[in-house]
Amino acid sequence: MPVDFRQHLQVLNKQGRLVPYRENDNQRALTRDTSRRILVLKARQIGISTAIQARFFLEAMQGGVLIAVLAHDAATTAKLRRMSDRFYDLLPKDIRPRMNQHNATTTVYASGAEVTFATAGSLNIGRGGTYTRVHGSEVAFWKDASATMAGLLQGVPNDGTIILESTPNGAQGWFYERCMEHLDGDRAWSLHFFPWWTERGYRLPLEPGETLTYTDEEAQLARSHGLSPEQIKWRRGKMRELRHLFAQEYPEDARACFLLSGNGYFGPLTGVYTAPDGAEPQTGHRYVAGLDFGQANDYTVLSVLDATANVQVHLLRLHRLPWAEMRRQIIDVCRHWRVRGVWAEANSIGGPNIEALVAAGLPVHPFSMTSITKPKLMAQLHEALNTGVLKLLDRPEQRREMAALQAQQTAMGHWTFAAPPPEHDDIVIANALAWHGALVGVDFILFEV
């Protein structure tokens, strides 16, 4: 009769006490997935690593599997190793299989199962052998996930199982790309998304008589996901504690969590998206605009600012329309706001469109975007937003683009600014050009156009 090892598994709970392993809802959903290639995008400490380790340990007890466990750093690798060792050590002696080898990195059981633990990047997995089970932990934080996965995928047969789990870490990298592919319809990998509220322990009790007045964002979350006041209270506490890291540690949306985590150039932009909706032109106010022309899959964006009040008043975003129609809409918006100047990117397709707008009577100032001018342009916008000088309209696409922009320094020392595919940066460019226009003749110009 087969031995039921599962009933003997024990784990450390969050209070550090040994308890029998009993699957929670998230763990159960993952265990039931029989796919061979699985991604798990998750909140912190909801038991996913434990579920994967338990699943593979139970298979090892039956023999014949070759398991690789990789984490993003040595501390996590050691933690997963201790978990596996604990499963084994706490089995009753009469059912515990013999170990033929047990050292710092590898355990070989008499059943033929073999388990290897390593930090991602330190082991050339896939080149020197074959693995039938792989657990990758915090894959979004692996130093060179693309190279590691290239070797790994060559070393795991089609009927082998790979489960990769992680919290989000910015809108770039191998794990991010695979998650986006799944969300866009590619089913080469299955994807489980476990936001923080799927963990039943993430809530704080209300004091006697305590009531919460929700913000608009909190009310929307509560309605959409059935969150209780106790969960909202817990969320508030964690957001105060973690600030901009909250979205990374406790994601709420499978797409947005990548954009809100990582090293976005502008940072969290708390309190920036407070420009009032429905504004109309005010007598005596100076209005300026920034214009970025889109190519192919990009957007053409016009951002209009009230340079007197330092608030965004209009955001026009156009896609795949005839150039004449886009110019017509741009002209209509600028005339409505009595725009004093439009700063437009002159690169590529900007040239002929600028000529047409000028011919129509629009006060357009061509701006040449180079490796010298673009960093200064972005620095101006960064300072305005992070010092609270400039306020923007609250638009989902605007939040997304502002959060996604990444800055990287090249080997030559130049800075590049771009959104990782498939994101866009057209709104960012339009905002930066508009803010540059707002500064012209008001305070100072950091550089000449």
Secondary structure, DSSP 8 states (H G I E B T S, - for coil): -----GGG-EEE-TTS-EEE----HHHHHHHT---SEEEEEE-TTSSHHHHHHHHHHHHHHHS--EEEEEESSHHHHHHHHHHHHHHHHTS-TTT---EEEE-SSEEEETTS-EEEEEETTSS-TTTS---SEEEEESGGG-TTHHHHHHHHHHHS-TTSEEEEEE---SS-SHHHHHHHHHHTT--SSEEEEE-GGGSTT------TT------HHHHHHHHHHT--HHHHHHHHHHHHHHGGGHHHHS-SSTTHHHHHSS--TT---TT-----TT----TT--EEEEEE---TTS-EEEEEEETTTTEEEEEEEE-S--HHHHHHHHHHHHHHTT-SEEEEE-TTTHHHHHHHHHHTT--EEEE---TTHHHHHHHHHHHHHHTT--B----HHHHHHHHH-EEEE-TTS-EEEE--TT---HHHHHHHHHHHHHHTTTS--SS--
